Amino acid sequence: MKFARQFTGELIGTFLMCFLGIGAVAVATLFGALTGPGQVGLVWGLAIAIGIYVTRNLSDAHFNPAVSISMILAGKMKVRDLPAYLLGQCAGAFLAAGSLWVLFGDSVAKNLSNNGLTMSTNSIGSAATIWCEVFPNTANGTVPMMVGAFAEGFGVFLLCLVILSLTSDENKGKPSSLIAPLFIGLTITVLINVIGPLTDAGLNPARDIMPRLWAACVGWGSICFGNNIMDTICVYVIGPFVGGIVAALVYRYILKPMHIKKNDDEVEA
């Protein structure tokens, strides 16, 4: 029963996050309905907050394998619960990618036709990027693989540090649990504004990999995993996991003891 509850919570929350967030990318790419990382990032932030509110009584509302690993290392989650979280996250992201294809598949075909492309002759700048993140995501700068991996990893480091700080009892300055999801969502919004122009700001291995797999299933071809699959894995998978791990260690062994010490000092005073 616990496995089913956690799996369902992560599936629904990750689905909502990816359907609404990647959906924002889709309407921006295909219809110009949203412009720039600011508007798209705001949708992502609200989508995450909504997902947390809907599912946090079922699971701890991670929606992200890197966050789940971070919570384990921070001592806030049991290793035995990890399979339910990972399976739910991957299933939710894959179902969201499929649902978006149903909605926008015809519009994608029109977009490719207008640009003289097909799914077998697509390019990095085509509608495929709705499902397949790319780096560099800019014509105005240079983003080597190591820079991309650092951007994604540091983004997840900040995200996990915020989540730990806003949900840990040791931090007496944290906001009410009623509004904490909004601040977590807004953290994603600002990260997308800073990192998005470099790497699309995936910040989540499940959110990145599962839409790529869907794109491969429907025939996008070699673009699904970028120009170099190892570079793609380093940027969008290894980078986020490293960032989450470092955040957990920093919070558990540096910030958490400081919070506890401050609380003890206040009691003694």
PyMOL commands that set and color helices and strands:
alter all, ss='L'
color gray80, all
select helices_A, chain A and resi 2-31+36-55+65-73+79-114+127-130+145-167+180-199+205-217+221-225+229-268
alter helices_A, ss='H'
color red, helices_A
deselect
rebuild
show_as cartoon
